[in-house]
Amino acid sequence: MDERRNCTPRQPRVFHWPIRVYYEDTDSGGVVYHTSYLRFMERARTEWLRAIGFEQDWLRRELGLLFTVRSVRIDFLMPAFFNSQLAVDTWAACHRRVGLRFTQHIRHAQDDNAKGGVLCRADIEVVCIDGENLRPRPIPSAIYAELMNVG
């Protein structure tokens, strides 16, 4: 059975995170290297979690849980370049008891996302795992309730 069917769709509340492209993020031609987009998205998800009150090191230390990426579907639409100012728009598209599916768009910071200036877009499934045995586990009820509130 496809686990995505058991996902509760959410009305998106978009979290915006600014990114500056550094030389280390680019290839020899000054174009953002494809794996850099994944790092930008990871940072934005971490900051989203922090913004709602959960630090990942605290979650591991106090609750013994980790969030890890299970799957990624990504589309590269237009290039970004060295020294560009970008924004990563992040929202939890759906929730399950053991994880979340995020939708993330990267765009130039000055572009309104509604105008379609998306450079890269991805759907990323993140699951909650036990920090010791690395097996899936339900998100603790208090954290899950907060995640459901932020959509």
BELQUILIN-V89058 format. One record per helix or strand. SS is the DSSP state (A for helix, B for strand). FROM is the first residue (numbers start at 1). TO is the last residue. If there is no record, write none. Layout:
ss=SS from=FROM to=TO
ss=SS from=FROM to=TO
This chain:
ss=A from=3 to=6
ss=B from=8 to=9
ss=B from=15 to=20
ss=A from=23 to=25
ss=B from=26 to=26
ss=B from=31 to=32
ss=A from=34 to=51
ss=A from=56 to=63
ss=B from=65 to=76
ss=B from=81 to=81
ss=B from=85 to=96
ss=B from=99 to=108
ss=A from=113 to=115
ss=B from=118 to=130
ss=B from=136 to=136
ss=A from=141 to=150
